[in-house]
């Protein structure tokens, strides 16, 4: 019998059927989410007889204008849940609202399937343990709790500064408000690990610390991450709307008051193909915003969606940052399904390492803007 295992933290998958030759699942629909249900991650386990040409069907996937281009046509699989690769074309078949994956497993073998690189809540527990170790020489990393979710999970942020500086202002990086937008979460993690491990020594990112602290909230919606929700918290509140008064938003605003940011980078992500490769976007108030204009000029591909996105008065964190501290603000959307390699090579479906490289390009450009 083939068994489906859905991880407790971040699965968001409902099992409809299991048999000796296959299984049927569907994405979980969470009340409050305003995006279509497109996220899933699960593992299939073969029994002692193994599995030959089994069929895994994922149903009730969304198509059409509301998804631009279906995320689920570029899914991944993994033998161990750590090293992921795109599912080969010969192993998958698409229906109008279904994805069927064909696979064989040895006796007792397993295979993970996911919409994109999953970062479950347990990943952040491990990251926090890593960040509790001493940072690179000359740096101070201060960990703070700025509130708790409705389920009692802490909202953790990390302040990074030189040991010989105590800046009054900061670059504030926030991620994970929309908890399955994994490339945005990768963005913030690249910043955290780069500073903590000393990888930014001698780079423009190190130069930022000459003037400012860097404050990072890597997971602004832990309950949503645990559930695998698209863009809401555990009570169904959509994160960062104009009227968002959730515990998670109150924690972010408390962090904002302490950080006094000169700039806020809210890291989101998507897998759409809408516009031109790499199909990325930057939310801004206007095309004349200095940070936006700088990034558009110096970071090829960062504004390549088919239509502009403006902050207006719809995003509470960004509007509070602007009103209170005159902070420059952008919402970034790194694409987890498209990457344009340097040097003019054709676009590819990115590995996680390539998403990290793209995040590094953004961080470098933002750092240069703040220090030039």
C-alpha positions as CSV (number, residue, x, y, z in Angstrom):
1,X,0.0,0.0,0.0
2,X,1.3,3.4,-0.9
3,X,1.0,5.9,2.0
4,X,1.0,9.7,1.9
5,X,2.7,11.6,4.6
6,X,1.8,15.3,5.0
7,X,4.2,17.2,7.3
8,X,2.4,18.8,10.2
9,X,4.3,22.1,9.6
10,X,3.7,23.5,6.1
11,X,2.0,20.6,4.4
12,X,-1.3,22.2,3.3
13,X,-2.3,19.0,1.5
14,X,-5.4,16.9,1.8
15,X,-5.2,13.2,1.1
16,X,-8.2,12.0,-0.9
17,X,-7.2,8.4,-1.8
18,X,-4.4,5.9,-1.2
19,X,-4.0,2.5,-3.0
20,X,-1.4,-0.1,-3.8
21,X,-0.5,1.7,-7.1
22,X,-1.0,5.4,-6.3
23,X,-2.6,8.2,-4.4
24,X,-4.8,11.3,-4.9
25,X,-4.3,14.6,-3.0
26,X,-5.3,18.2,-3.4
27,X,-4.1,21.6,-2.0
28,X,-5.9,22.6,1.3
29,X,-8.1,25.7,1.0
30,X,-7.7,27.9,4.1
31,X,-10.5,30.3,5.0
32,X,-9.2,33.9,4.7
33,X,-6.7,33.3,1.9
34,X,-7.4,35.5,-1.1
35,X,-5.0,33.7,-3.4
36,X,-6.1,30.4,-5.1
37,X,-5.0,27.2,-3.3
38,X,-1.8,26.3,-5.2
39,X,0.6,25.2,-2.4
40,X,1.3,21.6,-1.5
41,X,4.1,19.4,-0.1
42,X,3.9,15.8,0.8
43,X,5.9,12.5,0.9
44,X,4.8,9.2,-0.5
45,X,6.1,6.0,1.1
46,X,6.2,2.5,-0.5
47,X,5.7,-0.6,1.5
48,X,8.1,-3.6,1.5
49,X,7.0,-4.6,-2.0
50,X,8.0,-1.2,-3.5
51,X,6.2,0.5,-6.3
52,X,6.5,0.2,-10.1
53,X,5.1,3.1,-12.2
54,X,2.8,4.5,-9.5
55,X,0.5,7.4,-10.2
56,X,0.3,10.4,-7.9
57,X,-2.5,12.8,-8.9
58,X,-2.9,16.3,-7.5
59,X,-6.4,17.6,-8.1
60,X,-8.3,20.9,-7.9
61,X,-5.4,23.1,-9.1
62,X,-6.3,26.5,-10.4
63,X,-5.8,27.9,-13.9
64,X,-6.7,31.0,-15.8
65,X,-6.2,34.7,-15.2
66,X,-6.2,34.5,-11.4
67,X,-2.9,32.6,-11.5
68,X,-1.4,34.3,-14.6
69,X,0.5,31.1,-15.4
70,X,0.0,28.0,-13.1
71,X,2.7,27.6,-10.5
72,X,2.1,23.9,-10.5
73,X,3.5,23.3,-13.9
74,X,7.0,23.5,-12.6
75,X,6.9,21.4,-9.4
76,X,9.8,19.6,-7.7
77,X,10.6,16.3,-6.2
78,X,13.2,15.0,-3.7
79,X,14.3,11.7,-2.3
80,X,15.2,13.1,1.1
81,X,13.2,16.3,1.4
82,X,16.4,18.4,1.3
83,X,17.8,18.3,-2.2
84,X,15.2,19.2,-4.7
85,X,15.0,19.1,-8.5
86,X,12.4,19.8,-11.1
87,X,10.2,16.9,-12.0
88,X,11.3,15.7,-15.4
89,X,8.8,16.2,-18.3
90,X,8.5,12.5,-18.9
91,X,7.4,11.9,-15.3
92,X,4.4,14.3,-15.3
93,X,1.2,14.8,-17.2
94,X,-1.0,17.9,-17.0
95,X,-4.8,18.0,-17.1
96,X,-6.8,21.2,-17.0
97,X,-6.7,21.2,-13.2
98,X,-4.6,18.2,-12.4
99,X,-1.0,17.2,-12.2
100,X,-0.2,13.4,-12.4
101,X,3.3,12.3,-11.5
102,X,4.6,8.9,-12.4
103,X,7.3,7.3,-10.3
104,X,8.8,4.0,-9.1
105,X,10.1,3.4,-5.6
106,X,12.2,0.6,-4.2
107,X,10.9,-1.4,-1.2
108,X,10.4,1.0,1.7
109,X,11.4,3.9,-0.6
110,X,10.1,7.5,-0.4
111,X,9.7,10.5,-2.6
112,X,8.7,14.1,-1.7
113,X,6.6,16.3,-4.0
114,X,6.3,20.1,-3.6
115,X,5.0,23.1,-5.5
116,X,8.4,24.9,-4.9
117,X,11.2,24.7,-2.4
118,X,9.5,24.3,1.0
119,X,10.6,26.2,4.1
120,X,8.6,24.7,6.9
121,X,8.5,26.1,10.4
122,X,11.1,23.5,11.6
123,X,13.5,25.1,9.2
124,X,13.2,28.4,11.1
125,X,13.8,26.7,14.5
126,X,17.1,25.3,13.0
127,X,18.0,28.7,11.6
128,X,17.4,30.3,15.0
129,X,19.7,27.8,16.6
130,X,22.4,28.6,14.0
131,X,22.0,32.3,14.6
132,X,22.5,31.8,18.4
133,X,26.1,30.9,17.8
134,X,28.8,33.6,17.8
135,X,28.7,35.7,14.6
136,X,31.6,36.7,12.3
137,X,34.3,38.7,13.9
138,X,33.5,42.4,14.5
139,X,29.7,41.9,14.4
140,X,27.0,41.9,17.0
141,X,23.8,40.0,16.4
142,X,21.0,40.7,18.8
143,X,17.9,38.5,18.9
144,X,14.6,40.0,20.0
145,X,11.0,38.8,20.4
146,X,8.5,41.5,19.3
147,X,5.2,39.7,20.0
148,X,3.5,36.4,19.7
149,X,1.0,34.9,17.2
150,X,-2.5,33.9,18.2
151,X,-1.1,30.4,18.8
152,X,1.6,31.7,21.0
153,X,4.6,31.4,18.6
154,X,7.2,34.2,19.0
155,X,7.9,36.8,16.3
156,X,11.7,36.8,16.2
157,X,13.9,39.5,14.6
158,X,17.7,39.9,14.5
159,X,19.6,43.2,14.7
160,X,23.0,43.1,13.0
161,X,25.6,45.8,13.6
162,X,29.3,46.4,14.0
163,X,30.6,45.9,17.5
164,X,32.0,49.4,17.4
165,X,28.8,51.1,16.2
166,X,25.3,51.7,17.6
167,X,23.4,53.3,14.6
168,X,20.1,55.1,15.2
169,X,18.7,54.0,11.9
170,X,18.4,50.7,10.1
171,X,17.7,48.8,6.9
172,X,14.7,46.7,7.8
173,X,14.1,43.4,5.9
174,X,10.9,41.5,6.4
175,X,9.8,38.2,4.9
176,X,7.2,35.5,5.2
177,X,4.1,37.6,5.6
178,X,2.7,35.5,2.8
179,X,4.1,32.3,4.2
180,X,4.4,30.1,1.1
181,X,6.1,32.8,-1.0
182,X,9.3,30.9,-0.6
183,X,11.7,32.9,-2.7
184,X,11.0,35.9,-0.5
185,X,11.8,33.9,2.6
186,X,15.0,32.7,0.9
187,X,15.9,36.4,0.3
188,X,15.8,37.3,4.0
189,X,17.7,34.1,4.9
190,X,20.5,35.0,2.5
191,X,20.9,38.3,4.3
192,X,20.9,36.7,7.8
193,X,23.4,33.9,6.9
194,X,25.6,36.2,4.9
195,X,26.1,38.6,7.8
196,X,26.3,36.0,10.5
197,X,28.7,33.8,8.7
198,X,31.0,36.6,7.5
199,X,30.3,36.1,3.8
200,X,29.6,39.8,3.3
201,X,33.1,41.0,4.5
202,X,34.5,43.4,2.0
203,X,31.2,43.8,0.0
204,X,28.7,46.6,-0.2
205,X,26.6,44.8,2.4
206,X,29.4,45.3,4.9
207,X,29.5,48.9,3.9
208,X,25.9,49.4,5.1
209,X,27.0,48.7,8.6
210,X,29.3,51.7,8.5
211,X,26.1,53.8,8.7
212,X,23.2,51.7,9.7
213,X,22.1,48.5,11.5
214,X,20.4,45.8,9.5
215,X,17.3,44.4,11.1
216,X,15.7,41.2,9.7
217,X,12.4,39.6,10.5
218,X,12.7,36.4,8.6
219,X,9.3,34.9,9.3
220,X,6.6,37.4,9.9
221,X,3.7,34.9,9.9
222,X,4.8,31.7,11.7
223,X,1.3,30.3,12.1
224,X,0.6,30.8,8.3
225,X,3.9,29.0,7.6
226,X,2.9,26.1,9.9
227,X,-0.4,25.7,8.1
228,X,0.9,26.3,4.6
229,X,-1.5,29.2,4.1
230,X,-1.1,31.4,1.0
231,X,-1.4,34.9,2.5
232,X,-3.4,34.8,5.8
233,X,-2.6,34.1,9.5
234,X,-4.2,31.5,11.7
235,X,-7.4,33.5,12.1
236,X,-7.8,34.3,8.4
237,X,-6.4,37.8,8.4
238,X,-4.6,38.7,5.2
239,X,-1.2,40.0,6.1
240,X,-0.2,43.7,5.5
241,X,-3.5,45.0,4.3
242,X,-4.4,48.6,5.2
243,X,-6.6,47.5,8.1
244,X,-4.4,44.6,9.3
245,X,-4.3,44.7,13.1
246,X,-3.2,41.1,13.7
247,X,-0.7,40.2,16.4
248,X,1.8,39.6,13.7
249,X,1.3,43.1,12.3
250,X,1.5,44.7,15.8
251,X,4.8,42.9,16.3
252,X,6.1,44.2,12.9
253,X,5.1,47.7,13.9
254,X,6.9,47.4,17.3
255,X,10.0,46.3,15.4
256,X,9.5,49.3,13.0
257,X,9.5,51.7,15.9
258,X,12.7,50.3,17.3
259,X,14.5,50.0,14.0
260,X,13.7,53.5,12.7
261,X,14.3,52.3,9.2
262,X,15.8,54.4,6.4
263,X,14.5,51.7,4.0
264,X,12.1,48.7,4.2
265,X,12.5,45.7,1.9
266,X,9.5,43.5,2.2
267,X,10.5,40.2,0.6
268,X,7.7,38.4,-1.3
269,X,7.9,35.9,-4.1
270,X,5.9,34.3,-6.9
271,X,6.2,31.8,-9.7
272,X,4.1,33.5,-12.4
273,X,5.2,34.1,-16.0
274,X,3.6,37.4,-16.8
275,X,5.6,39.9,-18.7
276,X,9.2,39.2,-19.6
277,X,11.9,36.9,-17.9
278,X,12.6,36.7,-15.1
279,X,9.0,38.0,-14.4
280,X,9.9,39.9,-11.3
281,X,8.3,43.0,-9.8
282,X,8.9,45.8,-7.3
283,X,6.0,47.5,-5.5
284,X,6.5,51.2,-5.0
285,X,4.5,54.4,-4.5
286,X,5.6,55.9,-7.9
287,X,8.2,55.3,-10.6
288,X,10.1,58.3,-9.2
289,X,10.7,56.7,-5.8
290,X,14.5,57.0,-5.4
291,X,15.2,53.4,-4.3
292,X,12.9,51.9,-6.9
293,X,14.5,54.1,-9.7
294,X,18.0,53.1,-8.5
295,X,17.1,49.4,-8.6
296,X,15.4,49.6,-11.9
297,X,18.5,51.2,-13.4
298,X,21.2,49.0,-11.7
299,X,19.5,45.6,-11.3
300,X,18.5,44.1,-14.7
301,X,15.2,42.2,-14.7
302,X,13.9,43.5,-11.4
303,X,10.9,45.2,-12.9
304,X,9.8,42.8,-15.7
305,X,6.2,41.9,-14.8
306,X,3.6,42.8,-17.4
307,X,2.1,45.6,-15.3
308,X,3.3,47.9,-12.6
309,X,2.4,47.4,-8.9
310,X,2.0,50.4,-6.6
311,X,1.8,50.6,-2.8
312,X,-0.7,53.4,-2.7
313,X,-2.4,53.1,0.8
314,X,-3.0,49.4,0.7
315,X,0.0,48.1,2.7
316,X,0.1,49.0,6.4
317,X,3.7,48.3,7.2
318,X,5.0,50.3,4.3
319,X,2.7,53.2,4.9
320,X,3.6,53.3,8.6
321,X,7.3,53.3,7.7
322,X,6.9,56.1,5.3
323,X,4.7,58.2,7.6
324,X,6.8,57.7,10.7
325,X,10.3,57.6,9.4
326,X,10.2,58.7,5.7
327,X,11.6,55.3,4.9
328,X,12.1,54.2,1.3
329,X,10.0,51.1,0.8
330,X,9.8,48.3,-1.8
331,X,8.1,45.0,-1.9
332,X,10.2,42.5,-3.9
333,X,9.0,39.5,-5.8
334,X,11.7,37.1,-6.7
335,X,10.5,34.5,-9.1
336,X,11.0,30.9,-8.0
337,X,10.3,29.5,-11.4
338,X,12.5,31.8,-13.6
339,X,16.1,32.9,-13.4
340,X,18.2,34.7,-16.0
341,X,21.8,33.8,-15.6
342,X,24.4,36.5,-15.9
343,X,26.0,37.1,-19.3
344,X,22.9,36.8,-21.4
345,X,22.3,33.0,-21.1
346,X,18.7,31.9,-21.6
347,X,16.3,31.8,-18.7
348,X,16.1,28.6,-16.6
349,X,14.0,27.0,-13.9
350,X,16.2,28.0,-10.9
351,X,17.8,25.8,-8.3
352,X,17.6,27.1,-4.8
353,X,21.3,28.2,-5.2
354,X,20.3,30.4,-8.1
355,X,17.4,32.0,-6.1
356,X,20.0,32.7,-3.5
357,X,22.3,34.3,-6.1
358,X,19.5,36.5,-7.3
359,X,18.7,37.6,-3.7
360,X,22.4,38.5,-3.4
361,X,22.1,40.7,-6.4
362,X,19.2,42.6,-4.9
363,X,21.0,43.0,-1.6
364,X,24.1,44.3,-3.3
365,X,22.1,46.8,-5.3
366,X,20.2,48.0,-2.2
367,X,23.4,48.3,-0.2
368,X,25.0,50.4,-2.9
369,X,22.0,52.7,-3.0
370,X,22.3,53.2,0.8
371,X,26.0,53.9,0.8
372,X,26.7,55.8,-2.4
